[in-house]
Amino acid sequence: MGGGARSDVWLQMISDCTGVPVERPRAREAACLGAAELAMVAAGRFGSVAEAATGLYAPDKRFGPDPSGRAAYDEAFGRYRGLYAKLYGGKE
């Protein structure tokens, strides 16, 4: 929900690296949304916090994994692991 979650580039990288879709929520302030959810549960508008979270959540943008992006990150991570092993004697 913070600065990184506002970056299309960063969210696409996360999706590419993990191979799963990532969604940016429409709400920019998680603390405010959480407080509203708790207040609405306390006021009886929702039966549970889970119900409030589901009822109030709205997506802003979805980022799907790009297989070609994943390959590039896997290759870079392989180089990192190789260098790490050389520097620290194979300990990971």
Backbone as CSV, one residue per row, in Angstrom:
resi,resn,N_x,N_y,N_z,CA_x,CA_y,CA_z,C_x,C_y,C_z
1,MET,0.812,-1.193,0.000,0.000,0.000,0.000,0.858,1.260,0.000
2,GLY,2.137,1.139,0.267,2.987,2.320,0.335,3.508,2.733,-1.029
3,GLY,4.682,3.387,-1.027,5.253,3.921,-2.254,5.492,2.889,-3.336
4,GLY,5.996,1.717,-2.954,6.249,0.675,-3.937,4.981,0.189,-4.617
5,ALA,3.887,0.175,-3.883,2.614,-0.294,-4.441,2.024,0.701,-5.429
6,ARG,2.570,1.885,-5.480,2.078,2.889,-6.430,2.825,2.828,-7.758
7,SER,3.880,2.043,-7.810,4.727,1.971,-8.995,4.308,0.811,-9.898
8,ASP,3.885,1.125,-11.113,3.545,0.078,-12.070,4.744,-0.819,-12.349
9,VAL,5.921,-0.230,-12.458,7.134,-0.997,-12.757,7.408,-2.007,-11.635
10,TRP,7.337,-1.564,-10.405,7.623,-2.434,-9.268,6.603,-3.572,-9.182
11,LEU,5.328,-3.269,-9.349,4.296,-4.296,-9.268,4.424,-5.306,-10.409
12,GLN,4.815,-4.837,-11.591,5.036,-5.766,-12.702,6.224,-6.662,-12.408
13,MET,7.276,-6.104,-11.815,8.445,-6.914,-11.447,8.062,-8.001,-10.448
14,ILE,7.260,-7.660,-9.462,6.831,-8.640,-8.463,6.051,-9.760,-9.140
15,SER,5.145,-9.394,-10.033,4.363,-10.405,-10.745,5.257,-11.288,-11.606
16,ASP,6.197,-10.682,-12.314,7.117,-11.450,-13.163,7.971,-12.412,-12.332
17,CYS,8.507,-11.928,-11.216,9.403,-12.750,-10.381,8.672,-13.894,-9.702
18,THR,7.455,-13.652,-9.266,6.712,-14.676,-8.530,5.883,-15.572,-9.440
19,GLY,5.576,-15.080,-10.635,4.758,-15.849,-11.561,3.275,-15.833,-11.229
20,VAL,2.854,-14.920,-10.362,1.438,-14.813,-10.000,0.937,-13.394,-10.270
21,PRO,-0.352,-13.240,-10.543,-0.896,-11.896,-10.753,-0.818,-11.063,-9.473
22,VAL,-0.624,-9.776,-9.631,-0.582,-8.829,-8.519,-1.632,-7.767,-8.800
23,GLU,-2.358,-7.401,-7.770,-3.401,-6.401,-7.924,-3.107,-5.220,-7.013
24,ARG,-3.238,-4.011,-7.565,-3.097,-2.809,-6.743,-4.501,-2.411,-6.298
25,PRO,-4.718,-2.253,-4.994,-6.032,-1.834,-4.520,-6.305,-0.373,-4.861
26,ARG,-7.562,-0.037,-5.032,-7.945,1.345,-5.310,-7.651,2.236,-4.101
27,ALA,-7.892,1.714,-2.892,-7.629,2.486,-1.671,-6.136,2.688,-1.511
28,ARG,-5.718,3.917,-1.328,-4.290,4.229,-1.193,-3.816,4.216,0.256
29,GLU,-4.746,4.267,1.191,-4.388,4.308,2.607,-4.981,3.106,3.326
30,ALA,-4.168,2.091,3.531,-4.646,0.848,4.138,-5.129,1.064,5.567
31,ALA,-4.457,1.916,6.326,-4.857,2.142,7.715,-6.250,2.758,7.789
32,CYS,-6.524,3.714,6.924,-7.843,4.356,6.908,-8.927,3.368,6.488
33,LEU,-8.631,2.563,5.484,-9.599,1.562,5.035,-9.856,0.542,6.141
34,GLY,-8.809,0.090,6.811,-8.965,-0.859,7.910,-9.793,-0.275,9.045
35,ALA,-9.559,0.985,9.375,-10.339,1.636,10.432,-11.813,1.734,10.034
36,ALA,-12.068,2.041,8.775,-13.451,2.113,8.295,-14.113,0.740,8.358
37,GLU,-13.370,-0.302,7.991,-13.919,-1.656,8.054,-14.288,-2.026,9.487
38,LEU,-13.383,-1.755,10.424,-13.664,-2.068,11.831,-14.862,-1.282,12.346
39,ALA,-14.947,-0.013,11.983,-16.076,0.817,12.414,-17.391,0.294,11.848
40,MET,-17.376,-0.144,10.595,-18.603,-0.647,9.977,-19.028,-1.987,10.597
41,VAL,-18.066,-2.805,11.003,-18.410,-4.045,11.701,-19.018,-3.700,13.060
42,ALA,-18.394,-2.772,13.771,-18.910,-2.365,15.084,-20.305,-1.756,14.978
43,ALA,-20.574,-1.064,13.881,-21.885,-0.429,13.685,-22.927,-1.406,13.142
44,GLY,-22.504,-2.633,12.842,-23.444,-3.630,12.363,-23.672,-3.652,10.856
45,ARG,-22.921,-2.873,10.107,-23.084,-2.867,8.642,-22.556,-4.146,8.010
46,PHE,-21.560,-4.761,8.655,-21.008,-6.037,8.208,-20.971,-6.980,9.403
47,GLY,-21.094,-8.274,9.126,-21.112,-9.264,10.192,-19.746,-9.647,10.713
48,SER,-18.711,-9.388,9.923,-17.353,-9.740,10.336,-16.351,-8.842,9.619
49,VAL,-15.127,-8.849,10.132,-14.061,-8.075,9.494,-13.783,-8.641,8.097
50,ALA,-13.808,-9.963,7.966,-13.576,-10.580,6.654,-14.651,-10.149,5.660
51,GLU,-15.893,-10.100,6.101,-16.985,-9.666,5.228,-16.809,-8.196,4.828
52,ALA,-16.392,-7.365,5.769,-16.160,-5.949,5.469,-15.009,-5.784,4.485
53,ALA,-13.936,-6.536,4.696,-12.781,-6.447,3.802,-13.173,-6.839,2.388
54,THR,-13.940,-7.909,2.255,-14.391,-8.343,0.933,-15.354,-7.334,0.325
55,GLY,-16.233,-6.787,1.143,-17.236,-5.843,0.651,-16.679,-4.489,0.251
56,LEU,-15.612,-4.065,0.885,-15.073,-2.730,0.621,-13.875,-2.722,-0.324
57,TYR,-13.314,-3.892,-0.599,-12.139,-3.941,-1.473,-12.533,-3.645,-2.920
58,ALA,-11.729,-2.833,-3.561,-11.919,-2.555,-4.990,-10.536,-2.492,-5.644
59,PRO,-10.331,-3.247,-6.724,-9.031,-3.214,-7.395,-8.873,-1.963,-8.251
60,ASP,-7.644,-1.508,-8.378,-7.328,-0.381,-9.255,-6.751,-0.894,-10.566
61,LYS,-5.728,-1.755,-10.457,-5.059,-2.266,-11.650,-4.483,-3.640,-11.349
62,ARG,-4.490,-4.501,-12.346,-3.975,-5.868,-12.200,-2.750,-6.036,-13.102
63,PHE,-1.741,-6.720,-12.573,-0.503,-6.973,-13.298,-0.326,-8.484,-13.421
64,GLY,-0.289,-8.978,-14.652,-0.105,-10.407,-14.894,1.347,-10.718,-15.165
65,PRO,1.790,-11.913,-14.800,3.191,-12.278,-15.018,3.533,-12.369,-16.502
66,ASP,4.705,-11.890,-16.833,5.246,-11.962,-18.190,6.347,-13.015,-18.169
67,PRO,6.130,-14.164,-18.826,7.137,-15.237,-18.780,8.527,-14.792,-19.236
68,SER,8.605,-13.884,-20.196,9.925,-13.423,-20.633,10.592,-12.596,-19.538
69,GLY,9.803,-11.863,-18.762,10.355,-11.118,-17.625,10.882,-12.057,-16.566
70,ARG,10.147,-13.119,-16.318,10.560,-14.102,-15.299,11.901,-14.718,-15.667
71,ALA,12.093,-15.041,-16.932,13.353,-15.643,-17.375,14.530,-14.710,-17.096
72,ALA,14.356,-13.431,-17.341,15.434,-12.462,-17.102,15.768,-12.377,-15.612
73,TYR,14.749,-12.374,-14.751,14.997,-12.306,-13.311,15.610,-13.596,-12.792
74,ASP,15.174,-14.738,-13.318,15.764,-16.019,-12.904,17.247,-16.078,-13.267
75,GLU,17.590,-15.566,-14.442,18.991,-15.561,-14.884,19.822,-14.663,-13.970
76,ALA,19.313,-13.488,-13.653,20.038,-12.561,-12.781,20.189,-13.145,-11.375
77,PHE,19.151,-13.813,-10.884,19.217,-14.424,-9.557,20.237,-15.557,-9.537
78,GLY,20.329,-16.305,-10.628,21.340,-17.357,-10.730,22.750,-16.794,-10.629
79,ARG,22.987,-15.666,-11.299,24.310,-15.018,-11.210,24.578,-14.551,-9.785
80,TYR,23.574,-13.981,-9.143,23.711,-13.525,-7.757,24.095,-14.693,-6.843
81,ARG,23.398,-15.823,-6.999,23.683,-16.983,-6.156,25.097,-17.498,-6.399
82,GLY,25.530,-17.477,-7.654,26.896,-17.903,-7.959,27.932,-17.005,-7.312
83,LEU,27.727,-15.711,-7.390,28.652,-14.764,-6.754,28.633,-14.903,-5.241
84,TYR,27.462,-15.092,-4.689,27.338,-15.261,-3.242,28.133,-16.484,-2.783
85,ALA,27.987,-17.581,-3.515,28.713,-18.813,-3.173,30.221,-18.597,-3.237
86,LYS,30.692,-17.844,-4.230,32.131,-17.575,-4.344,32.629,-16.693,-3.209
87,LEU,31.832,-15.739,-2.815,32.231,-14.818,-1.751,32.184,-15.463,-0.372
88,TYR,31.207,-16.321,-0.157,30.983,-16.864,1.186,31.178,-18.378,1.257
89,GLY,31.917,-18.944,0.329,32.261,-20.361,0.393,31.100,-21.322,0.254
90,GLY,30.126,-20.999,-0.557,29.024,-21.920,-0.807,27.877,-21.825,0.167
91,LYS,28.003,-20.987,1.193,26.907,-20.824,2.160,25.832,-19.948,1.538
92,GLU,24.586,-20.363,1.686,23.474,-19.557,1.156,22.486,-19.244,2.234
